[in-house]
Amino acid sequence: ARRAARATDAAFAAALAENLARMRAAVVARDLLVTSELDEAFHALVFERAENRAYLEVHAALSEEIAESQRLPFANQETAWDELAEHEKIVRALSLGDPDGAAYYMQYHIERAARRAGVVDPL
């Protein structure tokens, strides 16, 4: 997220805002499948912008397994609101070009998502 924040431009900020708006609508509609798909798309946007080749290569090789693991935190409708709030903070930091804020909120989000998925101590 730190690298993505340094590479933020108007088009990237707009793509993030669109993803966030669609995710919010999916959460409101209680469509957890679409919510999880948009979560995956959100992370792909960030990692592509950061040019994180390791993530992109792993994701290409294990896309179905990663998609399934990203659905786990959305098994509970109530936690979908938590995910959305975390994404809002990340998007705000990325849109402002704030590398430290983006890194902090992404780390927080990953740790919280892991706990929601049942991983007690993810890091």
Contact map, one row per residue, 1 for C-alpha under 8 A:
111110000000000000000000000000000000000000000110010000000000000000000000000000000000000000000100001001100100000000000000000
111111000000000000000000000000000000000000000000010000000000000000000000000000000000000000000000011101100000000000000000000
111111100000000000000000000000000000000000000000110000000000000000000000000000000000000000000000001000000000000000000000000
111111110000000000000000000000000000000000000110111000000000000000000000000000000000000000000100001000000000000000000000000
111111110000000000000000000000000000000000000000010000000000000000000000000000000000000000001111111001000000000000000000000
011111110000000000000000000000000000000000000000000000000000000000000000000000000000000000000000111000000000000000000000000
001111111000000000000000000000000000000000000000110000000000000000000000000000000000000000000000100000000000000000000000000
000111111101100000000000000000000000000000000000100000000000000000000000000000000000000000000110100000000000000000000000000
000000111111100000000000000000000000000000000000000000000000000000000000000000000000000000000010000000000000000000000000000
000000011111110000000000000000000000000000000000000000000000000000000000000000000000000000000000000000000000000000000000000
000000001111111000000000000000000000000000000000000000000000000000000000000000000000000000000000000000000000000000000000000
000000011111111100000000000000000000000000000000100000000000000000000000000000000000000000000010000000000000000000000000000
000000011111111110000000000000000000000000000000000000000000000000000000000000000000000000100110000000000000000000000000000
000000000111111111000000000000000000000000000000000000000000000000000000000000000000000000000000000000000000000000000000000
000000000011111111100000000000000000000000000000000000000000000000000000000000000000000000000000000000000000000000000000000
000000000001111111110000000000000000000001001000000000000000000000000000000000000000000000100000000000000000000000000000000
000000000000111111111000000000000000000000000000000000000000000000000000000000000000000000100000000000000000000000000000000
000000000000011111111100000000000000000000000000000000000000000000000000000000000000000000000000000000000000000000000000000
000000000000001111111110000000000000010011000000000000000000000000000000000000000000000000000000000000000000000000000000000
000000000000000111111111000000000000000000000000000000000000000000000000000000000001001100100000000000000000000000000000000
000000000000000011111111100000000000000000000000000000000000000000000000000000000000000000000000000000000000000000000000000
000000000000000001111111110000000000010000000000000000000000000000000000000000000000000000000000000000000000000000000000000
000000000000000000111111111000000110011000000000000000000000000000000000000000000001000000000000000000000000000000000000000
000000000000000000011111111100000000000000000000000000000000000000000000000000000001000000000000000000000000000000000000000
000000000000000000001111111110000000000000000000000000000000000000000000000000000000000000000000000000000000000000000000000
000000000000000000000111111111110110000000000000000000000000000000000000000000000000000000000000000000000000000000000000000
000000000000000000000011111111110010000000000000000000000000000000000000000010011001000000000000000000000000000000000000000
000000000000000000000001111111100000000000000000000000000000000000000000000000000000000000000000000000000000000000000000000
000000000000000000000000111111100000000000000000000000000000000000000000000000000000000000000000000000000000000000000000000
000000000000000000000000011111110000000000000000000000000000000000000000000010000000000000000000000000000000000000000000000
000000000000000000000000011111111110000000000000000000000000000000000000000000000000000000000000000000000000000000000000000
000000000000000000000000011001111111000000000000000000000000000000000000011010010000000000000000000000000000000000000000000
000000000000000000000000000000111111100000000000000000000000000000000010000000000000000000000000000000000000000000000000000
000000000000000000000010010000111111110000000000000000000000000000000000000000000000000000000000000000000000000000000000000
000000000000000000000010011000111111111000000000000000000000000000000000010000010000000000000000000000000000000000000000000
000000000000000000000000000000011111111100000000000000000000000000100110010000000000000000000000000000000000000000000000000
000000000000000000000000000000001111111110000000000000000000000000100010000000000000000000000000000000000000000000000000000
000000000000000000100110000000000111111111000000000000000000000000000000000000000000000000000000000000000000000000000000000
000000000000000000000010000000000011111111100000000000000000000000000100000000000000000000000000000000000000000000000000000
000000000000000000000000000000000001111111110000000000000000000000100100000000000000000000000000000000000000000000000000000
000000000000000000100000000000000000111111111000000000000000000000000000000000000000000000000000000000000000000000000000000
000000000000000100100000000000000000011111111100000000000000000000000000000000000000000000000000000000000000000000000000000
000000000000000000000000000000000000001111111110000000000000000000000000000000000000000000000000000000000000000000000000000
000000000000000000000000000000000000000111111111000000010000000000000000000000000000000000000000000000000000000000000000000
000000000000000100000000000000000000000011111111100000000000000000000000000000000000000000000000000000000000000000000000000
100100000000000000000000000000000000000001111111110000000000000000000000000000000000000000000000000000000000000000000000000
100100000000000000000000000000000000000000111111111100110000000000000000000000000000000000000000000000000000000000000000000
000000000000000000000000000000000000000000011111111100010000000000000000000000000000000000000000000000000000000000000000000
001100110001000000000000000000000000000000001111111100000000000000000000000000000000000000000000000000000000000000000000000
111110100000000000000000000000000000000000000111111100000000000000000000000000000000000000000000000000000000000000000000000
000100000000000000000000000000000000000000000011111110000000000000000000000000000000000000000000000000000000000000000000000
000000000000000000000000000000000000000000000011111111110000000000000000000000000000000000000000000000000000000000000000000
000000000000000000000000000000000000000000000000001111111000000000000000000000000000000000000000000000000000000000000000000
000000000000000000000000000000000000000000000000000111111100000000000000000000000000000000000000000000000000000000000000000
000000000000000000000000000000000000000000000010000111111110000000000000000000000000000000000000000000000000000000000000000
000000000000000000000000000000000000000000010011000111111111000000000000000000000000000000000000000000000000000000000000000
000000000000000000000000000000000000000000000000000011111111100000000000000000000000000000000000000000000000000000000000000
000000000000000000000000000000000000000000000000000001111111111000000000000000000000000000000000000000000000000000000000000
000000000000000000000000000000000000000000000000000000111111111001000000000000000000000000000000000000000000000000000000000
000000000000000000000000000000000000000000000000000000011111111000000000000000000000000000000000000000000000000000000000000
000000000000000000000000000000000000000000000000000000001111111000000000000000000000000000000000000000000000000000000000000
000000000000000000000000000000000000000000000000000000000111111111000000000000000000000000000000000000000000000000000000000
000000000000000000000000000000000000000000000000000000000111111111100000000000000000000000000000000000000000000000000000000
000000000000000000000000000000000000000000000000000000000000011111110000000000000000000000000000000000000000000000000000000
000000000000000000000000000000000000000000000000000000000000011111111000000000000000000000000000000000000000000000000000000
000000000000000000000000000000000000000000000000000000000010011111111100000000000000000000000000000000000000000000000000000
000000000000000000000000000000000001100100000000000000000000001111111110000000000000000000000000000000000000000000000000000
000000000000000000000000000000000000000000000000000000000000000111111111000000000000000000000000000000000000000000000000000
000000000000000000000000000000000000000000000000000000000000000011111111100000000000000000000000000000000000000000000000000
000000000000000000000000000000000001001100000000000000000000000001111111110000000000000000000000000000000000000000000000000
000000000000000000000000000000001001100000000000000000000000000000111111111000000000000000000000000000000000000000000000000
000000000000000000000000000000000000000000000000000000000000000000011111111000000000000000000000000000000000000000011000000
000000000000000000000000000000000000000000000000000000000000000000001111111100110000000000000000000000000000000011011000000
000000000000000000000000000000010011000000000000000000000000000000000111111110110000000000000000000000000000000000000000000
000000000000000000000000000000010000000000000000000000000000000000000011111110000000000000000000000000000000000000000000000
000000000000000000000000000000000000000000000000000000000000000000000000111111110000000000000000000000000000000000000000000
000000000000000000000000001001010000000000000000000000000000000000000000011111111000000000000000000000000000000000000000000
000000000000000000000000000000000000000000000000000000000000000000000000000111111100000000000000000000000000000000000000000
000000000000000000000000000000000000000000000000000000000000000000000000110111111110000000000000000000000000000000010000000
000000000000000000000000001000010010000000000000000000000000000000000000110111111111000000000000000000000000000000000000000
000000000000000000000000001000000000000000000000000000000000000000000000000011111111100000000000000000000000000000000000000
000000000000000000000000000000000000000000000000000000000000000000000000000001111111110000000000000000000000000000000000000
000000000000000000000000000000000000000000000000000000000000000000000000000000111111111000000000000000000000100010000000000
000000000000000000010011001000000000000000000000000000000000000000000000000000011111111100000000000000000000000000000000000
000000000000000000000000000000000000000000000000000000000000000000000000000000001111111110000000000000000000000000000000000
000000000000000000000000000000000000000000000000000000000000000000000000000000000111111111000000000000001101100000000000000
000000000000000000010000000000000000000000000000000000000000000000000000000000000011111111100000000000000000100000000000000
000000000000000000010000000000000000000000000000000000000000000000000000000000000001111111110000000000000000000000000000000
000000000000000000000000000000000000000000000000000000000000000000000000000000000000111111111000000001001000000000000000000
000000000000000000000000000000000000000000000000000000000000000000000000000000000000011111111100000011001100000000000000000
000000000000100110010000000000000000000000000000000000000000000000000000000000000000001111111110000001000000000000000000000
000000000000000000000000000000000000000000000000000000000000000000000000000000000000000111111111000000000000000000000000000
000010000000000000000000000000000000000000000000000000000000000000000000000000000000000011111111111011000000000000000000000
100110010000100000000000000000000000000000000000000000000000000000000000000000000000000001111111111011000000000000000000000
000010011001100000000000000000000000000000000000000000000000000000000000000000000000000000111111110000000000000000000000000
000010000000000000000000000000000000000000000000000000000000000000000000000000000000000000011111110000000000000000000000000
000011110000000000000000000000000000000000000000000000000000000000000000000000000000000000001111111000000000000000000000000
010011000000000000000000000000000000000000000000000000000000000000000000000000000000000000001111111111000000000000000000000
111111000000000000000000000000000000000000000000000000000000000000000000000000000000000000001100111111100000000000000000000
010000000000000000000000000000000000000000000000000000000000000000000000000000000000000000000000011111110000000000000000000
000000000000000000000000000000000000000000000000000000000000000000000000000000000000000001001100011111111000000000000000000
110010000000000000000000000000000000000000000000000000000000000000000000000000000000000011101100011111111100000000000000000
110000000000000000000000000000000000000000000000000000000000000000000000000000000000000000000000001111111110000000000000000
000000000000000000000000000000000000000000000000000000000000000000000000000000000000000000000000000111111111000000000000000
000000000000000000000000000000000000000000000000000000000000000000000000000000000000010011000000000011111111100000000000000
100000000000000000000000000000000000000000000000000000000000000000000000000000000000010001000000000001111111110000000000000
000000000000000000000000000000000000000000000000000000000000000000000000000000000000000000000000000000111111111000000000000
000000000000000000000000000000000000000000000000000000000000000000000000000000000000010000000000000000011111111100000000000
000000000000000000000000000000000000000000000000000000000000000000000000000000000010011000000000000000001111111110000000000
000000000000000000000000000000000000000000000000000000000000000000000000000000000000000000000000000000000111111111000000000
000000000000000000000000000000000000000000000000000000000000000000000000000000000000000000000000000000000011111111100000111
000000000000000000000000000000000000000000000000000000000000000000000000000000000000000000000000000000000001111111110000000
000000000000000000000000000000000000000000000000000000000000000000000000100000000010000000000000000000000000111111111000000
000000000000000000000000000000000000000000000000000000000000000000000000100000000000000000000000000000000000011111111111110
000000000000000000000000000000000000000000000000000000000000000000000000000000000000000000000000000000000000001111111111110
000000000000000000000000000000000000000000000000000000000000000000000001100000100000000000000000000000000000000111111110000
000000000000000000000000000000000000000000000000000000000000000000000001100000000000000000000000000000000000000011111110000
000000000000000000000000000000000000000000000000000000000000000000000000000000000000000000000000000000000000000001111111000
000000000000000000000000000000000000000000000000000000000000000000000000000000000000000000000000000000000000000001111111110
000000000000000000000000000000000000000000000000000000000000000000000000000000000000000000000000000000000000000001100111110
000000000000000000000000000000000000000000000000000000000000000000000000000000000000000000000000000000000000001001100011111
000000000000000000000000000000000000000000000000000000000000000000000000000000000000000000000000000000000000001001100011111
000000000000000000000000000000000000000000000000000000000000000000000000000000000000000000000000000000000000001000000000111
